Amino acid sequence: MVSKRLGYKVAPPGELINAVAHELMGSKQFDRAKKYLDLNLKNYPNSYKSYEAMGDYYKELGKRELSDGFYKKAGVMKGKG
């Protein structure tokens, strides 16, 4: 709604979205958390934090191969991979 009103895209802060997603994961609302994490990847595709948070998501689900892939991508983006 904000974007429409202003006439240009306004993305919610990535750190806020990650925090909400982690809260949802903590209460086992994984489907809702995934929607927030996907939004962050869409809005901030060049942020290592978006990939790191998605790694946390898959780690919580016990999907190690997927989580490792996201952590690796985050590390490369931070210059440590």
C-alpha positions in Angstrom: 0.0 0.0 0.0 2.8 2.4 0.8 4.4 1.7 -2.6 1.2 2.4 -4.4 0.6 5.6 -2.5 4.1 6.9 -3.1 4.3 5.8 -6.7 7.5 3.7 -6.3 8.5 0.5 -4.6 9.1 0.7 -0.9 10.4 -2.6 0.6 10.0 -3.4 4.3 13.4 -3.4 6.1 15.1 -6.8 5.6 16.2 -7.1 9.2 12.6 -6.6 10.4 11.3 -9.3 8.0 14.0 -11.7 9.1 13.2 -11.1 12.8 9.5 -11.8 12.1 10.4 -15.0 10.2 12.6 -16.2 13.1 9.8 -15.5 15.6 7.4 -17.5 13.4 9.9 -20.4 13.2 10.2 -20.3 16.9 6.5 -20.9 17.2 6.6 -23.6 14.5 4.7 -21.6 11.9 7.1 -22.6 9.1 4.8 -21.9 6.2 4.3 -18.3 7.3 8.0 -17.9 8.0 8.8 -19.1 4.5 6.6 -16.4 2.9 8.5 -13.7 4.8 11.9 -15.2 3.9 10.9 -15.5 0.2 9.8 -11.8 0.3 13.2 -10.9 1.6 15.0 -12.8 -1.1 12.9 -11.1 -3.6 13.4 -7.6 -2.2 17.1 -8.0 -1.2 18.7 -10.6 -3.6 22.1 -9.1 -3.0 22.0 -9.3 0.8 23.8 -12.1 2.5 21.4 -11.8 5.4 18.5 -12.9 3.2 20.4 -16.1 2.3 21.6 -16.7 5.9 18.1 -16.5 7.2 16.8 -18.9 4.6 19.6 -21.3 5.7 18.3 -21.0 9.3 14.9 -21.9 8.0 16.0 -25.1 6.3 18.2 -25.9 9.2 15.1 -25.8 11.5 13.3 -28.1 9.1 16.2 -30.6 9.2 17.0 -30.1 5.6 20.8 -29.9 5.9 21.7 -29.9 2.2 19.4 -27.0 1.5 20.5 -25.0 4.5 24.2 -25.6 3.7 23.5 -24.2 0.2 22.0 -21.0 1.5 24.8 -20.6 4.1 27.4 -21.1 1.4 25.8 -18.5 -0.8 25.7 -16.1 2.2 29.3 -16.7 2.9 30.3 -16.0 -0.7 28.3 -12.8 -0.6 30.1 -11.8 2.6 33.5 -12.6 0.9 34.2 -15.6 3.2 33.2 -18.5 0.9 
